[in-house]
Amino acid sequence: MSDQPLASTLGALRASGYPDRTVKQEIAANATARLRAGEPLVDGLVGFDQTVLPALETALLAGHDLILLGERGQAKSRIIRSLVTLLDEAVPIVAGSEVNDHPFHPFTPAARRLVDERGDDTPIEWIGRDQRYAEKLATPDIAVADLVGDVDPIKVAEGRYLGDDETIHFGLIPRHNRGIIALNELPDLAERIQVALLNVMEERDVQVRGYSLRLPLDLMVVTTANPEDYTNRGRIITPLKDRFGSEIRTHYPLSIDHEVDVMVAEAVLPDSPPIPAVVVPTFMAEVLAAFTRSLRMAAEVNQRSGVSVRFSTGNYETLAASAVRRAVRTGEESAVARPSDLPAVIAASMGKIEFESFEEGREVEIMTRLMKRSILEVFRRRVRGADVAGLLDAFETGLEVTTGDLVSGRELMGQMDRIPGLAAVLAGLDVEESPAMAAAAVELCLEGLHLSRRLDRHESDIGYTYVQG
């Protein structure tokens, strides 16, 4: 937007040199400017740089309607909503238009009549980005009237004929003309409604209660779908599939690092006084990421429902909250997440995963097994090469270490005084010298050694006791 005053009449708009372009041309131009400046089209995406983003950039530059295919929690909604930022800050419409008539190309009878009567003195209004974006969750109960429109009985009662196109009360799509329409879960839309959408996207000819209505709408249509619905059950009518210029497939994070980055970016941790400062060590975030990835590959889990990144993010928040609980109960100054907080994660996430029907009753067992596998994976990767002989020798001479979700870091470390080589093990996990951070690293080492069958672990009144086997 320039600093010049916005035109208030049709004549002033023409004199200003306002570009006459479609919404897709507008988005392509703004996307081009952003890419040329080295700015991302979508903020906050992780791991999509070589996969999703190139396809999205190409589709927008081509001016295509889009369909995003992906499981739940794959940033489809974030991508769609980010497209709003590629619209101009404000665009002109004929004053009072219900369907955002372009002043240069009005198509509703009221707008055409106003332009014919007033000419260059036709009043102009400006609308912002938010008024040009609509998002709708597709459900089977949606009617044509909701999306396109219907006869308005009040207008008929005022004296208009049913055949008069001014009796129409416009629906969601026409009211966001010259903008972006987003339909989530498109396969859930009834086929007869998909036919109406087909006409809106291509033929621009819509029938409302037998009355044929010509709607030369200027829109970008963006939809989402689950790949199974889209490709297997075939619930999107074939002609409608053909109207989408580009199909973009999303995916879950492809690496542990990307999963961790998403968790850290999306999680909202408790931080209001008097809550202690929260720290989630990187190796604990890696355990959660490995746990999520294990669930995505597990045969016991119904993979059709997916394991969302929201699952990882929620687990990250639960892990942090369990650490806060311990800090509050034990008086620690900082809340540092430890492996003893992981049972709280399993308990909180049980209802978020859909297991295969033949695994009923074994959910806790399965998740506990996968969590142990994740701990062992991170332990082997992070502590590889570290000399743990001094730690094992201490257990050989009778050392016993008891820990739990309510054992403070200082209390835990007080049980492990003067163990040769412990500092080197902690250095391999890149932790600070504070008792709470050291306790988190020690717990990971103890649990990793137990899962490697080099230490035994017995349940105690306050948690677990590690001893030499």
Secondary structure, DSSP 8 states (H G I E B T S, - for coil): --SS----BHHHHHHTT-----HHHHHHHHHHHHHHTT--SSTT--S-TTTHHHHHHHHHHHT--EEEE--TTSSHHHHHHHGGGGS-SEEEEETT-SS--BTTB--SHHHHHHHHHHGGG-BEEEEEGGGGEEEEE--TT--HHHHTEEE-HHHHHTT--TT-GGGEEE-HHHHTTTEEEEEESGGGS-HHHHHHHHIIIII-EEEETTEEEE----EEEEEEE-HHIIIII--S-HHHHHH-SEEEE----SSHHHHHHHHHHH-----STTS-EEE--HHHHHHHHHHHHHHHH-TTB-TTT---HHHHHHHHHHHHHHHHHHHHHHT-SEEE--GGGHHHHHHHHGGG--B-GGGTT-HHHHHHHHHHHHHHHHHHHHSTT---HHHHHHHHTT--EEE-TT--HHHHHHTSTT-TTHHHHHHHTT--SSHHHHHHHHHHHHHHHHHTTSSEEEE-SSSEEEE--
